[in-house]
Amino acid sequence: MSSIIELSQKAIKDAVKEGRLVISVYGLGWMGLPTAILFAEAGAKVIGVDIDPRVIELIGHGESPIEEPALTVMLKKYLNSRINVTSDLRKAASESDVMILVVPTNVDEGKKPDYLSLEKTAKEIGLQMKKGSLIVLESTVGPGVTEDVVKRTLEANSGLKAGIDFCLVYSPIRAMAGKTLHDIRVYPRIIGGIDKKSLDVASALLECVVSGGMVKVKDIQTAEATKIFENIYRDVNIALVNELAIFCETVGIDFKEAKDAANTQPYCHLHEPGVGVGGHCIPVNPYFLVDVAEKAGVDLKLIKTARKINDLMPEHTLQLVTTALKSCKKRIKRARITVLGISYRSNVKEAKNSPSREIIKKLIEHGARVSVYDPYFTVDEIKNMGYSSAESFEKTVEGSDCVLIAVNHDAFKQLKLENITRLLRKPACIIDGCRIFNPKEVMEKNILYYGIGLGHDA
Ligand SMILES: NC(=O)c1ccc[n+]([C@@H]2O[C@H](COP(=O)([O-])OP(=O)(O)OC[C@H]3O[C@@H](n4cnc5c(N)ncnc54)[C@H](O)[C@@H]3O)[C@@H](O)[C@H]2O)c1
């Protein structure tokens, strides 16, 4: 078969369907494993590549290291027929027509971008890649990184030239952890290429798994910027409502009521405030842009301020807990506090950069005795994170002075107020970071109720 970059768009789609294309996916995490499985489902021969032997072992036995509905069933269906896994980065490159990079990108303690995994992967691929390959970078990076880091490393190690000997595109994943299969399939896909041929070849390939259509942008830098802009849009809007919520708490307005009323204006889309912003993307990716902007002499004041505001929400939540306990004539030291929710957001089994963890750390530093309950994690999993927990919701909450609702899981929204209040040691308080309960109903049960954005007189 000719190399993929010589094929027509139709021929690429046929080759995928008929299992004549070999696609390596580098990085089998929250984004990479679903990506690999979707290409297997489309018919391609897929090599899943990961440097973590535990990940390779699990997937090799048909077990998914991440929790996503349908993923394990699909993995088991295609494993050893259409999907094989390896930790040999170079061998996978030597056997592949396409290499998709979905390795982690992060920031260090000083909030500077860390693209080392990306550089390492590009080097290993470069040492073995064939002429005529297609490289698709999907990890989130700052504008310029695909060309400065990936292209440069690939060319230096392969002796090949992007745009002549191989095709190169950047196409960010816009999915949310826990629903990646759905999001990849359905959301429009942004793509920017080193040249028109790269764009056309990669679009044809991605169309085999994406039904939401391609959004072809002018160049790679634009594609890199879009993903970060999306994350910054969320971060800044969440910071805005967090700031307004704190204002409302101080002056006695119920932010929730004011927000719902304000949002009846068609141009007003106030978000939900909360105890902080976690996950893989939003607390990290704005710094990728800040770094590029600083090098270009641009000070992204609003974006940096938004990060600061959102990072201060765990401290603000601690203050709410302290105030609430004081109102119950209790001190935080030795108080028994149950934190509901350890995930970084609702309805997902993932605690990466979870604000709950930051809050718990602060509570423990202040001498509180903290227990954690989260329906997405087993007791052992919570204990392995270093927290105390019990077999059931009731056992965890029983005898607590205070409950902090930190995550908006659907299961928590189903909780009956009576089932919490009867378990608490009176006088007791509920701090509701997600505003699940009606303040009046809680107060009627002689439980003090504090919430993010709930003015004390409201
Ligand atoms: N998780 C999300 O919600 C999300 C959403 C959109 C985009 N992204 C982006 O996707 C990329 C991957 O994120 P993720 O959440 O899937 O990461 P993850 O931490 O879940 O998984 C990354 C995997 O890559 C492996 N790995 C690390 N270095 C490697 C290397 N050099 N070669 C091969 N494998 C390597 C790790 O062992 C791990 O299994 C990041 O750039 C992230 O910003 C993540």
The ligand as a MOL file (V3000), in Angstrom:
LIG
                    3D

  0  0  0     0  0            999 V3000
M  V30 BEGIN CTAB
M  V30 COUNTS 44 48 0 0 0
M  V30 BEGIN ATOM
M  V30 1 N -8.3830 14.4660 31.0150 0
M  V30 2 C -9.0720 15.3970 30.4070 0
M  V30 3 O -10.1810 15.7570 30.8280 0
M  V30 4 C -8.5280 16.0080 29.1240 0
M  V30 5 C -9.4250 16.6290 28.2550 0
M  V30 6 C -8.9460 17.1660 27.0650 0
M  V30 7 C -7.5750 17.1230 26.7950 0
M  V30 8 N -6.7150 16.5390 27.6740 0 CHG=1
M  V30 9 C -5.2900 16.5340 27.3370 0
M  V30 10 O -4.9600 15.2390 26.8380 0
M  V30 11 C -3.6040 14.9280 27.1850 0
M  V30 12 C -3.5920 13.5980 27.9130 0
M  V30 13 O -4.3440 13.7620 29.0970 0
M  V30 14 P -4.9950 12.5380 29.8860 0
M  V30 15 O -5.9430 13.1520 30.8460 0
M  V30 16 O -5.4610 11.5070 28.9480 0 CHG=-1
M  V30 17 O -3.7090 12.0090 30.6660 0
M  V30 18 P -3.6260 10.7820 31.6700 0
M  V30 19 O -2.7460 11.2400 32.7670 0
M  V30 20 O -4.9740 10.2340 31.9690 0
M  V30 21 O -2.8670 9.6710 30.8000 0
M  V30 22 C -1.6560 9.8820 30.1880 0
M  V30 23 C -1.0470 8.5080 29.8750 0
M  V30 24 O 0.1540 8.7480 29.1350 0
M  V30 25 C 1.1580 7.8840 29.6200 0
M  V30 26 N 2.4510 8.4580 29.2630 0
M  V30 27 C 3.1680 9.3990 29.9310 0
M  V30 28 N 4.2730 9.6990 29.2420 0
M  V30 29 C 4.2670 8.9350 28.1200 0
M  V30 30 C 5.1270 8.7800 27.0260 0
M  V30 31 N 6.2430 9.5070 26.9440 0
M  V30 32 N 4.8110 7.8970 26.0580 0
M  V30 33 C 3.6830 7.1530 26.1440 0
M  V30 34 N 2.8190 7.2370 27.1710 0
M  V30 35 C 3.0960 8.1400 28.1410 0
M  V30 36 C 0.8840 7.7610 31.0960 0
M  V30 37 O 1.4700 6.6080 31.6390 0
M  V30 38 C -0.6470 7.7360 31.1200 0
M  V30 39 O -1.1340 6.4110 31.0420 0
M  V30 40 C -3.0930 16.1110 28.0220 0
M  V30 41 O -2.4120 17.0170 27.2050 0
M  V30 42 C -4.3790 16.7430 28.5340 0
M  V30 43 O -4.2130 18.1190 28.8040 0
M  V30 44 C -7.1740 15.9650 28.8250 0
M  V30 END ATOM
M  V30 BEGIN BOND
M  V30 1 1 1 2
M  V30 2 2 2 3
M  V30 3 1 2 4
M  V30 4 1 4 5
M  V30 5 2 4 44
M  V30 6 2 5 6
M  V30 7 1 6 7
M  V30 8 2 7 8
M  V30 9 1 8 9
M  V30 10 1 8 44
M  V30 11 1 9 10
M  V30 12 1 9 42
M  V30 13 1 10 11
M  V30 14 1 11 12
M  V30 15 1 11 40
M  V30 16 1 12 13
M  V30 17 1 13 14
M  V30 18 2 14 15
M  V30 19 1 14 16
M  V30 20 1 14 17
M  V30 21 1 17 18
M  V30 22 2 18 19
M  V30 23 1 18 20
M  V30 24 1 18 21
M  V30 25 1 21 22
M  V30 26 1 22 23
M  V30 27 1 23 24
M  V30 28 1 23 38
M  V30 29 1 24 25
M  V30 30 1 25 26
M  V30 31 1 25 36
M  V30 32 1 26 27
M  V30 33 1 26 35
M  V30 34 2 27 28
M  V30 35 1 28 29
M  V30 36 1 29 30
M  V30 37 2 29 35
M  V30 38 1 30 31
M  V30 39 2 30 32
M  V30 40 1 32 33
M  V30 41 2 33 34
M  V30 42 1 34 35
M  V30 43 1 36 37
M  V30 44 1 36 38
M  V30 45 1 38 39
M  V30 46 1 40 41
M  V30 47 1 40 42
M  V30 48 1 42 43
M  V30 END BOND
M  V30 END CTAB
M  END
